Amino acid sequence: MGKLDEIIKKLARKVKRHPRSLLTWFDDAGAIEVGGRYFVVKVDGFAASRALYPWCSYRDFGFRGVVGAVSDVIAKGCRPYVYAISVGVKPENSDFVEDIIKGVEDAVDVFGGYIENIDTNIGYDDWIDVFILGECNNRPLPRRARELSKIILPRRIGLSLIGYMEYAKKRTPSIDEVRKFSCRPMPCKQIVDVIEHCRSCLEGSIDISDTFAETLQQLSEVSEAGVYIDEDPSKMLHPLAIEYSKRVGVDLQIAVLASNEEYIPLLIAKPGCEEEVLERLKSIGLEPIAIGTIISQQDVLWMGRAVPKIVWDYIQGIVTV
């Protein structure tokens, strides 16, 4: 991403922003205050050549396109309200437009809100772009962490890694739960209720949409602070991911760090508040775990050792170290 990333950062610093903007330009979403009410705006997109596993359908592709944007809205403690959708296909795939839109409708039925605009295009790939206007009952959570705050993972991760590794080996996952997750990942919309209830206890959040390693690095960079993970990776991984990693010879710590597009936020609890947040997450059926602490030294460490930079390479469409 190097050069392209720098170009985006340069442009973003120059754009005209709303005078009552609430989040920084590099956050999971944008947010504004209008008439004493809070709103978030989010746009996200996928190209089928990079984001549609061969065992998934175009209807799944439409669903997953919405998930990518919804997850960021949820991470801010807000609910999706209005959607605008842009769908493009190659000329020979025009029959799939209806399937993609049906997948969008499936997702909106799950997460709530209204589809207000749909645009269709023809091009050299199949793609979907999703815009969401969301409503927030409280000030949206920023992508931020301060020293001594606790990092909370709401549920175990790793199903994404199995799907990706099987795809890299040109195989379809044999586990139904993995196939389902890779085609239709399901953000937990009830986390918004937790964020609302615990808002005074929460410092910030960041959605796990790239690799877990990138998520930690991004949190450290924007907070000008460090991240220290002190939990055993076996307690952070889904049991299926533990079994798979051991079977194929992947270190469990690497399996955690390489997990990507999990669509669950890391929640940053203020010192002394983590137990309240953990109990509230448990009350909605999740198995949360406090995995570490924010430190002053601007490094990303796991049990004292530097975390390798495991990133999603958008140009090549692969996870790299």
N, C-alpha and C positions, 0 to 999 in steps of 0.2 A: 504493500500500500504506500510505502515511503513518500514518493514525489506527489502522488495524488492526494494523500492525506495532508501534506503541507499546503497544497493549493486550496483545499477545502478550508483549512484553518485560516488561511490568509483572507479568503473571501468572506468567511463567517464574521470576522472581526469588523468588516466594513459594512455589513448589511444594516439597513434601518430597522430597529427593533421598536416594539411598542413601548411607550413611556412608562407603562406600569407592568413591564415584564418582570416575572417572578423567578425565573430559572435562567441559568447561564446557557449560552448557545450550544455547549457541548453536552447538555443533559439528555436524559432519555426522551424528553418531550419538551415542548415549549409551553409556557403558562402565562396567563395575564389575569389581572383583576379588573373587572368592569362593573361599576355600580355596586361595589361591595360584594360581588360574586366572583368565584374562582372558576377559571376554565383552562383546560389544557388542549393543545393542538399537537397532532402527531401525524407524520406521513412515513410510510415504509413500503418497500417493494421487493419483489422477487422475480428473477428470470427462471423459467422452467428448466433451462439448460443447466442451471446451477442449484436449483432448489427443489426439483421434483424427482424423488427417488423412483426408479423404474417400477417398483411394486405398488406405487400410489397412483391414484386416478386424478384426472383434471378437476373433479369435484373436490378431492382432497386439497389440490393446489389452491383452489379458491378459499377453502376454509383456512389453510395455513397462512395465506396472505393476510387475512384479517387478524389471525393470532399474533403475527409479528408486531402489528401496530397496537392491538389491544393490550398485550402484555406490558408495553411501556406505559400505557395509560394507567393500568392497574398498579404498577410499581410506584407511581406518584400518589396513589391513594385516591384515584378518581375513577369515574364510571363513564364508559363510552356512551355518547348520546346521538350524534349524527355522523353518518359515514358518506364519503364520496369515493367511488371506485373507478379506476381506469384499467381496462383489460386490453391486452394486445395479443394477437396470435399471428403465426405464419399463415399465408394464404391457404395452404393445404389443411390447416387445422381449424378453419372457421367454424366447423361443426362443434368444436369444444367450448365455444364461448358460453353456450347455455349451461354446460356442466360447471364451468368456473363460477358463473353467477349463482347457480344453485348451491355451490359450496360456500359462497359468501353469505347467502341467506341462512344456511345451516349455522354458521358461526354467529350471525347477528341474533338468531333465535336463542343461542346459548348465552351470549354475553349482554344482550339487551341493546336498545337503541333503534335507530331508523336509518334506512338507506334513502338518501335524498338525491343522489346524482350518480349516474353511471355513464362512462365514456368508453367507446370501443375503438380499437386501432388495428391496423395490419402492419407487420414489420418482419424482421429477420429472426425473431425469437418469439417465444410465448412468454408473456409477463403479466404481472398484476401490481398495481400501485394502490395503496389504501390510505385515505385521509380520514382522520377521526377528530371530531370536536367532542371533548369530554367535559363533564361537570364534576366539581369537587365541593364537598361540604366543608373542608378545611383547606388551609394553605397547602399547596402541593409539596410533597417531600422532595428536597433537592438531592442531587448526586453529590453527597458531602459526608465527611466523617471527621470527627475531632478526637484528639488524644484521649485515651482511656475508654472510649466508647466500645461497645461489644458488637461483634459481627454475628448475625443470626441467619442461618440457612433454614428456610421453612420446611423443606422436605429433602429426602435423599435424591441424588442425581446419578446420571450415568447411562440411562437407557439410550440417550442420544449417541453416546460413544459406540455402543453396540451396533446401532443402525449404520453409523458412518463407517465403522471398520468392516462390516459385512459388505457394504457397498463398494469400499475400496478393494475388496477381494472379489468383486463381481459376483456376489452371492446375495440372495434374498434371505433376510433373517428368518430363522426357523421358529422363533418365539413370537407368538401372536401379539403379546403385549408390546414388544419392541416394534413390530410392524405398525401397530395402531398408533404408538407414540410418534414414530417418525413421520407418519402421514397426517395425523391430526393431534399434535401436542395440545394439551389442555391447561392453559393458565388457570390458577385458582382465583376466581372472581371474588370469593369470600375474604380474600386478603384485604380488600378495600375496607370491609367492616372492622378488621383488626387494626388497620392503620388509623381509621377514624376514632376507634375506642382508645388507642394508645398514642394518639398524636403528640401529646405533651412529653411522652417518653422516647419518641423517635427523633434521631438526629438527621437521618437521610436514608436513601435507598439507591440501588442500582440493579437493573434488570440483567439476568444472565442470558444474553442473546448471542454474544460471541463465545469464545472459549472461557472457561472458568478462570484460567490464568490471566487472560486479558481483562476480565472483569475486575480482578484484584488490582492489576496494574493501573487500570483507568481510575479506580477509586483512590488509589494512592496519589496519582498524578494530580487529579483535580482538587484533592484535599490538602496537598502539600504536606502529607503525613505518610506514615508507613503502615503496613499491614503485617500482623504477626499471627499466623495460624498455628494453633497448638493442639488440634484435635486429630485423632487417628483417622486416616482416610477410610477405613472400613466402616466407620460410623457415619460417613458422609455419602457413601455409595449405595445405590439400590442393590439389594441382594443378587439380582440377576447380573448386574454389572460386576459385582465381586466375583461371582462364579465364572463369568465369561473372561474377565481379566486374568484370573489364575489359569484358566484353561489355555489361553493363547499366549501367556507369558508376558503380560503387561503389568508393570509395577502399579500398585493401587494408587499411589500418590499421583503418578502420571495420568492414570485413568480419571481421577477427579479433575485434574488441571486441564485435560483435553476434552472434557465434556462440554458440549456447546449447544446453543439454541435450546436451552432447558426451559426458557420462558417462565422463570420464577425469580422474584427479586431477593437480593441480599438486603436485609433490614439492619440498619445501624441504630442500636439502642443506646441511650445515654447511660453513663455509669450509674449502677444501682437500679436500673429499670429493666434489665434483661429478663428477670423472672416473670414480670407482669406480661411482657411481650410473648415469652415462651408459653405461658399458661393460656393466653388468649389464642395463640395459634393452635395449641392442642385442642381447644374447645371447638374448633371448626374441622377437626379430624386430621390434622397434619401431625407430623413427627419432627418438630423443629429441634435444632441443636445450635448452641453457641459455639462457634468454631474458632474464634480468635478475638484479638484486641487491636485497636488502633494505637500506634506508637508514634513517637516524635521523629525518630529516625526514618527518613523517606526511602525505605526499602520494602520489598515484598518478601517476607521470610516464612518458612514453614519449619518449625522446631529449630530455629536458628540458622537454617540453610536457605540460601537465595533460591527463589522459585524460578525455574527456567521459563523463558518467554515462548509459550506455546500459543500460537495465534492462528486465526482463520485467515488464510490468504485469499482475498476476494478475487484477485486477478487469475490465480490458478484454480480456485475452487477447492482447495485442500487445506487440511490442518498441518501446520509446519512447526518445527522447533527452531 
